[in-house]
Every structure is written in structure tokens, then in C-alpha cells.
Amino acid sequence: MLLALRPDGDIAALVRRAVGASRIVLIPATLDPLTMAQARAAIGPLAIDLAPAVRVNAVTAAEGADPADVDAAVTFLENAPSTTGQLLDIRPR
């Protein structure tokens, strides 16, 4: 399940409220630096907390990143059953 983190959102609440065995958080590049750092730091602990029933991963897309690359990263994480607690940074080419 793809979850979009809003600038004023609580990543832990977002992930815990979601349904499904795979939860992928899309972290926007427009977050302020502190919120971005907090969101990035939360992925590993959330993955540990919800394992083994749920996998938690994230994708960050820098401004100018190709949407096809973001989609490919999300698809990879959805289809990687042994991957949890990972954060993929997508940058412009």
C-alpha cells in the first residue's frame, strides 16, 4: 500500500493506520529539513515494530525526479517480500 506523507502528517500514525502487509511511505522532497529527518529516521523503527506481519519501506523523491523512477522504486519495494526498513532516494538523472 502506498502512503503519501503530508507536510503536517504523523508518519507513525500514517503507517499504523494503514492496512496491508506492505506499507510504502512516499516522503515528499518539499518537507522542511527537520520533518524530513524525522520521517527518514522513523522508517527503521516502524519496520521493526510491525515485523514480521508488516513490511515498512519508504521512497523519497527529490525535486525533478522522474515520476517513472519513483513508480519503479515503489513497484520494486512492493514485490520484494524480504525487504523492510529500507529507504530509497530517487534523484533527478
PDB file of N, CA, C and O in Angstrom, chain B, residues numbered from 101:
ATOM      1  N   MET B 101       0.853  -1.174   0.000  1.00  0.00           N
ATOM      2  CA  MET B 101       0.000   0.000   0.000  1.00  0.00           C
ATOM      3  C   MET B 101       0.901   1.239   0.000  1.00  0.00           C
ATOM      4  O   MET B 101       1.801   1.351   0.832  1.00  0.00           O
ATOM      5  N   LEU B 102       0.665   2.149  -0.910  1.00  0.00           N
ATOM      6  CA  LEU B 102       1.425   3.382  -0.997  1.00  0.00           C
ATOM      7  C   LEU B 102       0.759   4.435  -0.123  1.00  0.00           C
ATOM      8  O   LEU B 102      -0.438   4.695  -0.240  1.00  0.00           O
ATOM      9  N   LEU B 103       1.558   5.036   0.755  1.00  0.00           N
ATOM     10  CA  LEU B 103       1.068   6.057   1.683  1.00  0.00           C
ATOM     11  C   LEU B 103       1.820   7.355   1.424  1.00  0.00           C
ATOM     12  O   LEU B 103       3.051   7.364   1.425  1.00  0.00           O
ATOM     13  N   ALA B 104       1.110   8.437   1.205  1.00  0.00           N
ATOM     14  CA  ALA B 104       1.747   9.732   0.957  1.00  0.00           C
ATOM     15  C   ALA B 104       1.782  10.533   2.259  1.00  0.00           C
ATOM     16  O   ALA B 104       0.742  10.823   2.849  1.00  0.00           O
ATOM     17  N   LEU B 105       2.977  10.881   2.690  1.00  0.00           N
ATOM     18  CA  LEU B 105       3.143  11.674   3.898  1.00  0.00           C
ATOM     19  C   LEU B 105       2.910  13.142   3.564  1.00  0.00           C
ATOM     20  O   LEU B 105       3.532  13.686   2.652  1.00  0.00           O
ATOM     21  N   ARG B 106       2.014  13.774   4.304  1.00  0.00           N
ATOM     22  CA  ARG B 106       1.757  15.208   4.123  1.00  0.00           C
ATOM     23  C   ARG B 106       2.744  16.000   4.979  1.00  0.00           C
ATOM     24  O   ARG B 106       3.268  15.475   5.961  1.00  0.00           O
ATOM     25  N   PRO B 107       3.000  17.248   4.620  1.00  0.00           N
ATOM     26  CA  PRO B 107       3.945  18.061   5.397  1.00  0.00           C
ATOM     27  C   PRO B 107       3.579  18.159   6.877  1.00  0.00           C
ATOM     28  O   PRO B 107       4.466  18.272   7.722  1.00  0.00           O
ATOM     29  N   ASP B 108       2.294  18.117   7.200  1.00  0.00           N
ATOM     30  CA  ASP B 108       1.891  18.213   8.607  1.00  0.00           C
ATOM     31  C   ASP B 108       1.517  16.850   9.189  1.00  0.00           C
ATOM     32  O   ASP B 108       0.936  16.773  10.272  1.00  0.00           O
ATOM     33  N   GLY B 109       1.851  15.777   8.470  1.00  0.00           N
ATOM     34  CA  GLY B 109       1.427  14.443   8.864  1.00  0.00           C
ATOM     35  C   GLY B 109       2.330  13.790   9.894  1.00  0.00           C
ATOM     36  O   GLY B 109       3.485  14.177  10.073  1.00  0.00           O
ATOM     37  N   ASP B 110       1.787  12.806  10.557  1.00  0.00           N
ATOM     38  CA  ASP B 110       2.495  11.990  11.542  1.00  0.00           C
ATOM     39  C   ASP B 110       2.795  10.655  10.880  1.00  0.00           C
ATOM     40  O   ASP B 110       1.883   9.862  10.646  1.00  0.00           O
ATOM     41  N   ILE B 111       4.060  10.398  10.574  1.00  0.00           N
ATOM     42  CA  ILE B 111       4.410   9.194   9.828  1.00  0.00           C
ATOM     43  C   ILE B 111       4.058   7.922  10.598  1.00  0.00           C
ATOM     44  O   ILE B 111       3.607   6.949   9.994  1.00  0.00           O
ATOM     45  N   ALA B 112       4.250   7.911  11.897  1.00  0.00           N
ATOM     46  CA  ALA B 112       3.934   6.716  12.684  1.00  0.00           C
ATOM     47  C   ALA B 112       2.436   6.421  12.642  1.00  0.00           C
ATOM     48  O   ALA B 112       2.034   5.274  12.449  1.00  0.00           O
ATOM     49  N   ALA B 113       1.626   7.433  12.818  1.00  0.00           N
ATOM     50  CA  ALA B 113       0.174   7.239  12.765  1.00  0.00           C
ATOM     51  C   ALA B 113      -0.266   6.815  11.367  1.00  0.00           C
ATOM     52  O   ALA B 113      -1.137   5.958  11.221  1.00  0.00           O
ATOM     53  N   LEU B 114       0.334   7.411  10.344  1.00  0.00           N
ATOM     54  CA  LEU B 114       0.000   7.067   8.959  1.00  0.00           C
ATOM     55  C   LEU B 114       0.264   5.592   8.693  1.00  0.00           C
ATOM     56  O   LEU B 114      -0.584   4.899   8.131  1.00  0.00           O
ATOM     57  N   VAL B 115       1.426   5.115   9.092  1.00  0.00           N
ATOM     58  CA  VAL B 115       1.808   3.723   8.846  1.00  0.00           C
ATOM     59  C   VAL B 115       0.958   2.772   9.686  1.00  0.00           C
ATOM     60  O   VAL B 115       0.504   1.745   9.181  1.00  0.00           O
ATOM     61  N   ARG B 116       0.742   3.092  10.934  1.00  0.00           N
ATOM     62  CA  ARG B 116      -0.007   2.188  11.815  1.00  0.00           C
ATOM     63  C   ARG B 116      -1.490   2.094  11.443  1.00  0.00           C
ATOM     64  O   ARG B 116      -2.111   1.050  11.644  1.00  0.00           O
ATOM     65  N   ARG B 117      -2.061   3.175  10.902  1.00  0.00           N
ATOM     66  CA  ARG B 117      -3.483   3.165  10.500  1.00  0.00           C
ATOM     67  C   ARG B 117      -3.724   2.391   9.219  1.00  0.00           C
ATOM     68  O   ARG B 117      -4.830   1.906   8.981  1.00  0.00           O
ATOM     69  N   ALA B 118      -2.701   2.275   8.396  1.00  0.00           N
ATOM     70  CA  ALA B 118      -2.850   1.633   7.082  1.00  0.00           C
ATOM     71  C   ALA B 118      -3.107   0.143   7.229  1.00  0.00           C
ATOM     72  O   ALA B 118      -2.858  -0.455   8.276  1.00  0.00           O
ATOM     73  N   VAL B 119      -3.613  -0.436   6.153  1.00  0.00           N
ATOM     74  CA  VAL B 119      -3.929  -1.859   6.120  1.00  0.00           C
ATOM     75  C   VAL B 119      -3.054  -2.511   5.054  1.00  0.00           C
ATOM     76  O   VAL B 119      -2.767  -1.905   4.021  1.00  0.00           O
ATOM     77  N   GLY B 120      -2.642  -3.722   5.306  1.00  0.00           N
ATOM     78  CA  GLY B 120      -1.878  -4.459   4.306  1.00  0.00           C
ATOM     79  C   GLY B 120      -0.531  -4.902   4.839  1.00  0.00           C
ATOM     80  O   GLY B 120      -0.018  -4.354   5.815  1.00  0.00           O
ATOM     81  N   ALA B 121       0.030  -5.897   4.184  1.00  0.00           N
ATOM     82  CA  ALA B 121       1.299  -6.472   4.630  1.00  0.00           C
ATOM     83  C   ALA B 121       2.503  -5.662   4.175  1.00  0.00           C
ATOM     84  O   ALA B 121       3.600  -5.836   4.707  1.00  0.00           O
ATOM     85  N   SER B 122       2.318  -4.782   3.200  1.00  0.00           N
ATOM     86  CA  SER B 122       3.397  -3.933   2.718  1.00  0.00           C
ATOM     87  C   SER B 122       2.930  -2.483   2.745  1.00  0.00           C
ATOM     88  O   SER B 122       1.902  -2.132   2.167  1.00  0.00           O
ATOM     89  N   ARG B 123       3.701  -1.658   3.421  1.00  0.00           N
ATOM     90  CA  ARG B 123       3.368  -0.232   3.503  1.00  0.00           C
ATOM     91  C   ARG B 123       4.576   0.564   3.046  1.00  0.00           C
ATOM     92  O   ARG B 123       5.653   0.481   3.635  1.00  0.00           O
ATOM     93  N   ILE B 124       4.382   1.332   1.995  1.00  0.00           N
ATOM     94  CA  ILE B 124       5.458   2.138   1.429  1.00  0.00           C
ATOM     95  C   ILE B 124       5.068   3.597   1.571  1.00  0.00           C
ATOM     96  O   ILE B 124       4.028   4.029   1.073  1.00  0.00           O
ATOM     97  N   VAL B 125       5.916   4.348   2.256  1.00  0.00           N
ATOM     98  CA  VAL B 125       5.649   5.760   2.504  1.00  0.00           C
ATOM     99  C   VAL B 125       6.370   6.585   1.449  1.00  0.00           C
ATOM    100  O   VAL B 125       7.581   6.452   1.269  1.00  0.00           O
ATOM    101  N   LEU B 126       5.627   7.433   0.755  1.00  0.00           N
ATOM    102  CA  LEU B 126       6.215   8.384  -0.187  1.00  0.00           C
ATOM    103  C   LEU B 126       6.470   9.671   0.584  1.00  0.00           C
ATOM    104  O   LEU B 126       5.536  10.361   0.993  1.00  0.00           O
ATOM    105  N   ILE B 127       7.746   9.983   0.777  1.00  0.00           N
ATOM    106  CA  ILE B 127       8.145  11.168   1.542  1.00  0.00           C
ATOM    107  C   ILE B 127       8.476  12.272   0.545  1.00  0.00           C
ATOM    108  O   ILE B 127       9.443  12.149  -0.208  1.00  0.00           O
ATOM    109  N   PRO B 128       7.688  13.352   0.525  1.00  0.00           N
ATOM    110  CA  PRO B 128       7.914  14.405  -0.475  1.00  0.00           C
ATOM    111  C   PRO B 128       9.180  15.219  -0.196  1.00  0.00           C
ATOM    112  O   PRO B 128       9.576  15.413   0.954  1.00  0.00           O
ATOM    113  N   ALA B 129       9.789  15.680  -1.262  1.00  0.00           N
ATOM    114  CA  ALA B 129      11.006  16.478  -1.149  1.00  0.00           C
ATOM    115  C   ALA B 129      10.732  17.867  -0.580  1.00  0.00           C
ATOM    116  O   ALA B 129      11.664  18.577  -0.202  1.00  0.00           O
ATOM    117  N   THR B 130       9.472  18.251  -0.519  1.00  0.00           N
ATOM    118  CA  THR B 130       9.120  19.605  -0.084  1.00  0.00           C
ATOM    119  C   THR B 130       9.040  19.753   1.434  1.00  0.00           C
ATOM    120  O   THR B 130       8.752  20.840   1.934  1.00  0.00           O
ATOM    121  N   LEU B 131       9.293  18.673   2.169  1.00  0.00           N
ATOM    122  CA  LEU B 131       9.255  18.785   3.633  1.00  0.00           C
ATOM    123  C   LEU B 131      10.402  19.664   4.125  1.00  0.00           C
ATOM    124  O   LEU B 131      11.462  19.730   3.502  1.00  0.00           O
ATOM    125  N   ASP B 132      10.171  20.337   5.252  1.00  0.00           N
ATOM    126  CA  ASP B 132      11.269  21.099   5.841  1.00  0.00           C
ATOM    127  C   ASP B 132      12.323  20.110   6.345  1.00  0.00           C
ATOM    128  O   ASP B 132      12.002  18.948   6.592  1.00  0.00           O
ATOM    129  N   PRO B 133      13.571  20.549   6.499  1.00  0.00           N
ATOM    130  CA  PRO B 133      14.656  19.623   6.840  1.00  0.00           C
ATOM    131  C   PRO B 133      14.428  18.809   8.123  1.00  0.00           C
ATOM    132  O   PRO B 133      14.776  17.629   8.162  1.00  0.00           O
ATOM    133  N   LEU B 134      13.862  19.404   9.156  1.00  0.00           N
ATOM    134  CA  LEU B 134      13.626  18.668  10.394  1.00  0.00           C
ATOM    135  C   LEU B 134      12.578  17.579  10.206  1.00  0.00           C
ATOM    136  O   LEU B 134      12.776  16.448  10.649  1.00  0.00           O
ATOM    137  N   THR B 135      11.465  17.907   9.553  1.00  0.00           N
ATOM    138  CA  THR B 135      10.414  16.923   9.299  1.00  0.00           C
ATOM    139  C   THR B 135      10.933  15.810   8.401  1.00  0.00           C
ATOM    140  O   THR B 135      10.589  14.645   8.599  1.00  0.00           O
ATOM    141  N   MET B 136      11.755  16.153   7.420  1.00  0.00           N
ATOM    142  CA  MET B 136      12.352  15.151   6.529  1.00  0.00           C
ATOM    143  C   MET B 136      13.243  14.200   7.335  1.00  0.00           C
ATOM    144  O   MET B 136      13.166  12.982   7.168  1.00  0.00           O
ATOM    145  N   ALA B 137      14.074  14.751   8.195  1.00  0.00           N
ATOM    146  CA  ALA B 137      14.962  13.917   9.015  1.00  0.00           C
ATOM    147  C   ALA B 137      14.164  12.997   9.933  1.00  0.00           C
ATOM    148  O   ALA B 137      14.516  11.829  10.100  1.00  0.00           O
ATOM    149  N   GLN B 138      13.102  13.510  10.522  1.00  0.00           N
ATOM    150  CA  GLN B 138      12.266  12.691  11.401  1.00  0.00           C
ATOM    151  C   GLN B 138      11.588  11.567  10.629  1.00  0.00           C
ATOM    152  O   GLN B 138      11.537  10.431  11.100  1.00  0.00           O
ATOM    153  N   ALA B 139      11.075  11.875   9.460  1.00  0.00           N
ATOM    154  CA  ALA B 139      10.402  10.860   8.643  1.00  0.00           C
ATOM    155  C   ALA B 139      11.383   9.777   8.222  1.00  0.00           C
ATOM    156  O   ALA B 139      11.069   8.589   8.298  1.00  0.00           O
ATOM    157  N   ARG B 140      12.562  10.179   7.782  1.00  0.00           N
ATOM    158  CA  ARG B 140      13.574   9.206   7.364  1.00  0.00           C
ATOM    159  C   ARG B 140      14.006   8.329   8.535  1.00  0.00           C
ATOM    160  O   ARG B 140      14.196   7.123   8.375  1.00  0.00           O
ATOM    161  N   ALA B 141      14.158   8.930   9.702  1.00  0.00           N
ATOM    162  CA  ALA B 141      14.607   8.187  10.882  1.00  0.00           C
ATOM    163  C   ALA B 141      13.545   7.225  11.401  1.00  0.00           C
ATOM    164  O   ALA B 141      13.882   6.264  12.092  1.00  0.00           O
ATOM    165  N   ALA B 142      12.285   7.453  11.092  1.00  0.00           N
ATOM    166  CA  ALA B 142      11.198   6.629  11.621  1.00  0.00           C
ATOM    167  C   ALA B 142      11.019   5.311  10.880  1.00  0.00           C
ATOM    168  O   ALA B 142      10.410   4.389  11.424  1.00  0.00           O
ATOM    169  N   ILE B 143      11.526   5.192   9.665  1.00  0.00           N
ATOM    170  CA  ILE B 143      11.257   4.007   8.849  1.00  0.00           C
ATOM    171  C   ILE B 143      11.790   2.730   9.500  1.00  0.00           C
ATOM    172  O   ILE B 143      11.054   1.749   9.613  1.00  0.00           O
ATOM    173  N   GLY B 144      13.029   2.723   9.921  1.00  0.00           N
ATOM    174  CA  GLY B 144      13.617   1.532  10.535  1.00  0.00           C
ATOM    175  C   GLY B 144      12.879   1.086  11.791  1.00  0.00           C
ATOM    176  O   GLY B 144      12.495  -0.080  11.888  1.00  0.00           O
ATOM    177  N   PRO B 145      12.671   1.979  12.752  1.00  0.00           N
ATOM    178  CA  PRO B 145      11.936   1.573  13.956  1.00  0.00           C
ATOM    179  C   PRO B 145      10.504   1.110  13.681  1.00  0.00           C
ATOM    180  O   PRO B 145      10.026   0.182  14.333  1.00  0.00           O
ATOM    181  N   LEU B 146       9.816   1.735  12.731  1.00  0.00           N
ATOM    182  CA  LEU B 146       8.470   1.280  12.378  1.00  0.00           C
ATOM    183  C   LEU B 146       8.515  -0.121  11.770  1.00  0.00           C
ATOM    184  O   LEU B 146       7.653  -0.952  12.053  1.00  0.00           O
ATOM    185  N   ALA B 147       9.512  -0.377  10.943  1.00  0.00           N
ATOM    186  CA  ALA B 147       9.656  -1.709  10.340  1.00  0.00           C
ATOM    187  C   ALA B 147       9.886  -2.760  11.419  1.00  0.00           C
ATOM    188  O   ALA B 147       9.311  -3.847  11.359  1.00  0.00           O
ATOM    189  N   ILE B 148      10.715  -2.447  12.397  1.00  0.00           N
ATOM    190  CA  ILE B 148      10.973  -3.384  13.489  1.00  0.00           C
ATOM    191  C   ILE B 148       9.722  -3.599  14.320  1.00  0.00           C
ATOM    192  O   ILE B 148       9.388  -4.727  14.681  1.00  0.00           O
ATOM    193  N   ASP B 149       9.037  -2.515  14.616  1.00  0.00           N
ATOM    194  CA  ASP B 149       7.834  -2.584  15.456  1.00  0.00           C
ATOM    195  C   ASP B 149       6.733  -3.437  14.826  1.00  0.00           C
ATOM    196  O   ASP B 149       6.046  -4.174  15.532  1.00  0.00           O
ATOM    197  N   LEU B 150       6.562  -3.346  13.521  1.00  0.00           N
ATOM    198  CA  LEU B 150       5.451  -4.033  12.857  1.00  0.00           C
ATOM    199  C   LEU B 150       5.824  -5.399  12.265  1.00  0.00           C
ATOM    200  O   LEU B 150       4.954  -6.132  11.796  1.00  0.00           O
ATOM    201  N   ALA B 151       7.112  -5.734  12.289  1.00  0.00           N
ATOM    202  CA  ALA B 151       7.560  -7.029  11.755  1.00  0.00           C
ATOM    203  C   ALA B 151       7.105  -8.157  12.671  1.00  0.00           C
ATOM    204  O   ALA B 151       6.923  -7.912  13.864  1.00  0.00           O
ATOM    205  N   PRO B 152       6.919  -9.336  12.199  1.00  0.00           N
ATOM    206  CA  PRO B 152       7.107  -9.789  10.821  1.00  0.00           C
ATOM    207  C   PRO B 152       5.846  -9.700   9.966  1.00  0.00           C
ATOM    208  O   PRO B 152       5.889 -10.016   8.777  1.00  0.00           O
ATOM    209  N   ALA B 153       4.736  -9.281  10.543  1.00  0.00           N
ATOM    210  CA  ALA B 153       3.465  -9.279   9.800  1.00  0.00           C
ATOM    211  C   ALA B 153       3.407  -8.200   8.724  1.00  0.00           C
ATOM    212  O   ALA B 153       2.721  -8.362   7.715  1.00  0.00           O
ATOM    213  N   VAL B 154       4.124  -7.103   8.935  1.00  0.00           N
ATOM    214  CA  VAL B 154       4.047  -5.956   8.024  1.00  0.00           C
ATOM    215  C   VAL B 154       5.455  -5.525   7.634  1.00  0.00           C
ATOM    216  O   VAL B 154       6.361  -5.486   8.467  1.00  0.00           O
ATOM    217  N   ARG B 155       5.624  -5.199   6.342  1.00  0.00           N
ATOM    218  CA  ARG B 155       6.877  -4.608   5.861  1.00  0.00           C
ATOM    219  C   ARG B 155       6.673  -3.110   5.692  1.00  0.00           C
ATOM    220  O   ARG B 155       5.659  -2.679   5.143  1.00  0.00           O
ATOM    221  N   VAL B 156       7.631  -2.312   6.161  1.00  0.00           N
ATOM    222  CA  VAL B 156       7.560  -0.859   6.057  1.00  0.00           C
ATOM    223  C   VAL B 156       8.802  -0.376   5.318  1.00  0.00           C
ATOM    224  O   VAL B 156       9.928  -0.660   5.727  1.00  0.00           O
ATOM    225  N   ASN B 157       8.588   0.353   4.234  1.00  0.00           N
ATOM    226  CA  ASN B 157       9.670   0.935   3.447  1.00  0.00           C
ATOM    227  C   ASN B 157       9.264   2.345   3.049  1.00  0.00           C
ATOM    228  O   ASN B 157       8.126   2.760   3.270  1.00  0.00           O
ATOM    229  N   ALA B 158      10.206   3.082   2.458  1.00  0.00           N
ATOM    230  CA  ALA B 158       9.898   4.449   2.044  1.00  0.00           C
ATOM    231  C   ALA B 158      10.646   4.806   0.770  1.00  0.00           C
ATOM    232  O   ALA B 158      11.677   4.222   0.438  1.00  0.00           O
ATOM    233  N   VAL B 159      10.095   5.777   0.075  1.00  0.00           N
ATOM    234  CA  VAL B 159      10.716   6.346  -1.123  1.00  0.00           C
ATOM    235  C   VAL B 159      10.692   7.853  -0.957  1.00  0.00           C
ATOM    236  O   VAL B 159       9.652   8.437  -0.654  1.00  0.00           O
ATOM    237  N   THR B 160      11.849   8.483  -1.158  1.00  0.00           N
ATOM    238  CA  THR B 160      11.896   9.941  -1.195  1.00  0.00           C
ATOM    239  C   THR B 160      12.202  10.337  -2.635  1.00  0.00           C
ATOM    240  O   THR B 160      13.055   9.737  -3.290  1.00  0.00           O
ATOM    241  N   ALA B 161      11.510  11.334  -3.105  1.00  0.00           N
ATOM    242  CA  ALA B 161      11.698  11.795  -4.471  1.00  0.00           C
ATOM    243  C   ALA B 161      12.169  13.244  -4.433  1.00  0.00           C
ATOM    244  O   ALA B 161      11.420  14.140  -4.046  1.00  0.00           O
ATOM    245  N   ALA B 162      13.417  13.463  -4.837  1.00  0.00           N
ATOM    246  CA  ALA B 162      13.947  14.821  -4.904  1.00  0.00           C
ATOM    247  C   ALA B 162      13.198  15.599  -5.979  1.00  0.00           C
ATOM    248  O   ALA B 162      12.655  15.017  -6.918  1.00  0.00           O
ATOM    249  N   GLU B 163      13.177  16.902  -5.832  1.00  0.00           N
ATOM    250  CA  GLU B 163      12.535  17.725  -6.859  1.00  0.00           C
ATOM    251  C   GLU B 163      13.211  17.477  -8.193  1.00  0.00           C
ATOM    252  O   GLU B 163      14.439  17.480  -8.289  1.00  0.00           O
ATOM    253  N   GLY B 164      12.410  17.264  -9.214  1.00  0.00           N
ATOM    254  CA  GLY B 164      12.937  16.988 -10.541  1.00  0.00           C
ATOM    255  C   GLY B 164      13.143  15.514 -10.831  1.00  0.00           C
ATOM    256  O   GLY B 164      13.556  15.153 -11.933  1.00  0.00           O
ATOM    257  N   ALA B 165      12.860  14.645  -9.846  1.00  0.00           N
ATOM    258  CA  ALA B 165      12.999  13.203 -10.076  1.00  0.00           C
ATOM    259  C   ALA B 165      11.953  12.748 -11.087  1.00  0.00           C
ATOM    260  O   ALA B 165      10.827  13.244 -11.104  1.00  0.00           O
ATOM    261  N   ASP B 166      12.337  11.818 -11.909  1.00  0.00           N
ATOM    262  CA  ASP B 166      11.433  11.283 -12.932  1.00  0.00           C
ATOM    263  C   ASP B 166      10.346  10.455 -12.246  1.00  0.00           C
ATOM    264  O   ASP B 166      10.661   9.523 -11.507  1.00  0.00           O
ATOM    265  N   PRO B 167       9.068  10.781 -12.477  1.00  0.00           N
ATOM    266  CA  PRO B 167       7.983  10.004 -11.867  1.00  0.00           C
ATOM    267  C   PRO B 167       8.054   8.514 -12.201  1.00  0.00           C
ATOM    268  O   PRO B 167       7.632   7.684 -11.396  1.00  0.00           O
ATOM    269  N   ALA B 168       8.574   8.168 -13.363  1.00  0.00           N
ATOM    270  CA  ALA B 168       8.714   6.752 -13.726  1.00  0.00           C
ATOM    271  C   ALA B 168       9.713   6.054 -12.811  1.00  0.00           C
ATOM    272  O   ALA B 168       9.546   4.877 -12.491  1.00  0.00           O
ATOM    273  N   ASP B 169      10.752   6.774 -12.389  1.00  0.00           N
ATOM    274  CA  ASP B 169      11.732   6.201 -11.464  1.00  0.00           C
ATOM    275  C   ASP B 169      11.109   5.988 -10.089  1.00  0.00           C
ATOM    276  O   ASP B 169      11.386   4.991  -9.423  1.00  0.00           O
ATOM    277  N   VAL B 170      10.268   6.927  -9.669  1.00  0.00           N
ATOM    278  CA  VAL B 170       9.567   6.785  -8.385  1.00  0.00           C
ATOM    279  C   VAL B 170       8.636   5.579  -8.446  1.00  0.00           C
ATOM    280  O   VAL B 170       8.601   4.774  -7.515  1.00  0.00           O
ATOM    281  N   ASP B 171       7.886   5.452  -9.529  1.00  0.00           N
ATOM    282  CA  ASP B 171       6.985   4.306  -9.702  1.00  0.00           C
ATOM    283  C   ASP B 171       7.762   2.991  -9.693  1.00  0.00           C
ATOM    284  O   ASP B 171       7.308   2.008  -9.108  1.00  0.00           O
ATOM    285  N   ALA B 172       8.926   2.968 -10.337  1.00  0.00           N
ATOM    286  CA  ALA B 172       9.741   1.752 -10.380  1.00  0.00           C
ATOM    287  C   ALA B 172      10.236   1.379  -8.986  1.00  0.00           C
ATOM    288  O   ALA B 172      10.277   0.200  -8.636  1.00  0.00           O
ATOM    289  N   ALA B 173      10.609   2.373  -8.193  1.00  0.00           N
ATOM    290  CA  ALA B 173      11.067   2.104  -6.827  1.00  0.00           C
ATOM    291  C   ALA B 173       9.935   1.543  -5.972  1.00  0.00           C
ATOM    292  O   ALA B 173      10.142   0.605  -5.203  1.00  0.00           O
ATOM    293  N   VAL B 174       8.755   2.109  -6.104  1.00  0.00           N
ATOM    294  CA  VAL B 174       7.587   1.624  -5.359  1.00  0.00           C
ATOM    295  C   VAL B 174       7.256   0.190  -5.781  1.00  0.00           C
ATOM    296  O   VAL B 174       6.993  -0.662  -4.932  1.00  0.00           O
ATOM    297  N   THR B 175       7.270  -0.074  -7.080  1.00  0.00           N
ATOM    298  CA  THR B 175       6.989  -1.421  -7.580  1.00  0.00           C
ATOM    299  C   THR B 175       8.021  -2.415  -7.058  1.00  0.00           C
ATOM    300  O   THR B 175       7.667  -3.525  -6.660  1.00  0.00           O
ATOM    301  N   PHE B 176       9.280  -2.028  -7.058  1.00  0.00           N
ATOM    302  CA  PHE B 176      10.322  -2.906  -6.530  1.00  0.00           C
ATOM    303  C   PHE B 176      10.045  -3.255  -5.070  1.00  0.00           C
ATOM    304  O   PHE B 176      10.081  -4.426  -4.692  1.00  0.00           O
ATOM    305  N   LEU B 177       9.770  -2.246  -4.254  1.00  0.00           N
ATOM    306  CA  LEU B 177       9.537  -2.488  -2.830  1.00  0.00           C
ATOM    307  C   LEU B 177       8.285  -3.333  -2.595  1.00  0.00           C
ATOM    308  O   LEU B 177       8.263  -4.175  -1.697  1.00  0.00           O
ATOM    309  N   GLU B 178       7.259  -3.113  -3.388  1.00  0.00           N
ATOM    310  CA  GLU B 178       6.030  -3.915  -3.263  1.00  0.00           C
ATOM    311  C   GLU B 178       6.296  -5.387  -3.538  1.00  0.00           C
ATOM    312  O   GLU B 178       5.680  -6.262  -2.930  1.00  0.00           O
ATOM    313  N   ASN B 179       7.214  -5.654  -4.453  1.00  0.00           N
ATOM    314  CA  ASN B 179       7.466  -7.022  -4.902  1.00  0.00           C
ATOM    315  C   ASN B 179       8.721  -7.641  -4.299  1.00  0.00           C
ATOM    316  O   ASN B 179       9.196  -8.664  -4.792  1.00  0.00           O
ATOM    317  N   ALA B 180       9.260  -7.055  -3.262  1.00  0.00           N
ATOM    318  CA  ALA B 180      10.455  -7.583  -2.591  1.00  0.00           C
ATOM    319  C   ALA B 180      10.052  -8.071  -1.204  1.00  0.00           C
ATOM    320  O   ALA B 180      10.167  -7.322  -0.233  1.00  0.00           O
ATOM    321  N   PRO B 181       9.584  -9.305  -1.094  1.00  0.00           N
ATOM    322  CA  PRO B 181       8.991  -9.785   0.153  1.00  0.00           C
ATOM    323  C   PRO B 181       9.936  -9.855   1.343  1.00  0.00           C
ATOM    324  O   PRO B 181       9.470  -9.926   2.481  1.00  0.00           O
ATOM    325  N   SER B 182      11.236  -9.839   1.124  1.00  0.00           N
ATOM    326  CA  SER B 182      12.160  -9.896   2.260  1.00  0.00           C
ATOM    327  C   SER B 182      12.762  -8.529   2.584  1.00  0.00           C
ATOM    328  O   SER B 182      13.695  -8.436   3.381  1.00  0.00           O
ATOM    329  N   THR B 183      12.236  -7.477   1.973  1.00  0.00           N
ATOM    330  CA  THR B 183      12.773  -6.135   2.173  1.00  0.00           C
ATOM    331  C   THR B 183      11.876  -5.341   3.101  1.00  0.00           C
ATOM    332  O   THR B 183      10.687  -5.167   2.835  1.00  0.00           O
ATOM    333  N   THR B 184      12.456  -4.858   4.197  1.00  0.00           N
ATOM    334  CA  THR B 184      11.724  -3.996   5.120  1.00  0.00           C
ATOM    335  C   THR B 184      12.706  -3.038   5.789  1.00  0.00           C
ATOM    336  O   THR B 184      13.882  -3.359   5.961  1.00  0.00           O
ATOM    337  N   GLY B 185      12.218  -1.878   6.158  1.00  0.00           N
ATOM    338  CA  GLY B 185      13.062  -0.881   6.812  1.00  0.00           C
ATOM    339  C   GLY B 185      13.973  -0.120   5.876  1.00  0.00           C
ATOM    340  O   GLY B 185      14.926   0.518   6.324  1.00  0.00           O
ATOM    341  N   GLN B 186      13.696  -0.177   4.571  1.00  0.00           N
ATOM    342  CA  GLN B 186      14.577   0.466   3.593  1.00  0.00           C
ATOM    343  C   GLN B 186      14.007   1.794   3.107  1.00  0.00           C
ATOM    344  O   GLN B 186      12.794   1.999   3.066  1.00  0.00           O
ATOM    345  N   LEU B 187      14.913   2.675   2.745  1.00  0.00           N
ATOM    346  CA  LEU B 187      14.558   3.990   2.219  1.00  0.00           C
ATOM    347  C   LEU B 187      15.295   4.173   0.905  1.00  0.00           C
ATOM    348  O   LEU B 187      16.526   4.166   0.873  1.00  0.00           O
ATOM    349  N   LEU B 188      14.548   4.336  -0.181  1.00  0.00           N
ATOM    350  CA  LEU B 188      15.142   4.562  -1.486  1.00  0.00           C
ATOM    351  C   LEU B 188      15.026   6.041  -1.851  1.00  0.00           C
ATOM    352  O   LEU B 188      13.931   6.602  -1.880  1.00  0.00           O
ATOM    353  N   ASP B 189      16.173   6.664  -2.128  1.00  0.00           N
ATOM    354  CA  ASP B 189      16.220   8.071  -2.535  1.00  0.00           C
ATOM    355  C   ASP B 189      16.250   8.139  -4.051  1.00  0.00           C
ATOM    356  O   ASP B 189      17.166   7.605  -4.675  1.00  0.00           O
ATOM    357  N   ILE B 190      15.260   8.790  -4.653  1.00  0.00           N
ATOM    358  CA  ILE B 190      15.214   8.931  -6.107  1.00  0.00           C
ATOM    359  C   ILE B 190      15.631  10.362  -6.451  1.00  0.00           C
ATOM    360  O   ILE B 190      15.021  11.328  -5.990  1.00  0.00           O
ATOM    361  N   ARG B 191      16.657  10.477  -7.251  1.00  0.00           N
ATOM    362  CA  ARG B 191      17.225  11.771  -7.643  1.00  0.00           C
ATOM    363  C   ARG B 191      17.015  12.005  -9.134  1.00  0.00           C
ATOM    364  O   ARG B 191      16.801  11.057  -9.889  1.00  0.00           O
ATOM    365  N   PRO B 192      17.075  13.258  -9.558  1.00  0.00           N
ATOM    366  CA  PRO B 192      16.988  13.535 -10.996  1.00  0.00           C
ATOM    367  C   PRO B 192      18.184  12.920 -11.720  1.00  0.00           C
ATOM    368  O   PRO B 192      19.267  12.779 -11.153  1.00  0.00           O
ATOM    369  N   ARG B 193      17.966  12.564 -12.965  1.00  0.00           N
ATOM    370  CA  ARG B 193      19.072  11.978 -13.755  1.00  0.00           C
ATOM    371  C   ARG B 193      20.004  13.036 -14.233  1.00  0.00           C
ATOM    372  O   ARG B 193      20.987  12.733 -14.908  1.00  0.00           O
TER     373      ARG B 193
END
